[in-house]
Structures are given as C-alpha cells and as structure tokens.
Amino acid sequence: MSYICPLCNGIAPLTATCPDCGHVLENAGKKQDYVGPYSPYGSADQYTSASTAQAPSGCEHVVLCPHCHEAYIYHVNAWKAP
C-alpha cells in the first residue's frame, strides 16, 4: 500500500499556526530537501534511516512564520493513496 503527503501533493492546505504569535505558517518545503543524502551536516545513514521510518506515517515539512521569521518542523500525516 502506498501513501502520499497531502501537503506535498497540494491536496490539503497548511492550517498550522505559529506557537508564538498565532499567525498562519507558510510551507517552505520538505525537511528531506534541506537535509538530503548529500548534506554536509550528517551521515547518509542518519538520513536514510529517518526517511525510511517516517514513510508510512507521514512527511515532515519546514514551515516559516511570516511575522516572527521563525522556522519550525511540522509533521503531516500521510494519506492512503487511492
């Protein structure tokens, strides 16, 4: 069975709010895009095991607050693919 991220596929909007100021957060892309297998900040094994473990449960995105200019990691639950 395959799963999809509703945020990556544009099926559902991001509705999360900033924990500090309450403004709606903006999606800045998948966390995996920032820490890919060629990232200088960790070993390839570290990222491979993390992406394998989260595949069926969801996808992590980097989200930004346009008011506070803070970045957060937001977990999006995966949906079963039709």
C-alpha positions, 0 to 999 in steps of 0.5 A: 500500500502506498501513501502520499503527503497531502501537503506535498501533493497540494491536496490539503492546505497548511492550517498550522499556526505559529506557537508564538504569535498565532499567525498562519505558517507558510510551507517552505518545503520538505525537511528531506530537501534541506537535509538530503543524502548529500548534506554536509551536516550528517551521515547518509545513514542518519538520513536514510534511516529517518526517511525510511521510518517516517514513510508510512506515517507521514512527511515532515515539512519546514514551515516559516512564520511570516511575522516572527521569521521563525522556522519550525518542523511540522509533521503531516500525516500521510494519506492512503493513496487511492 
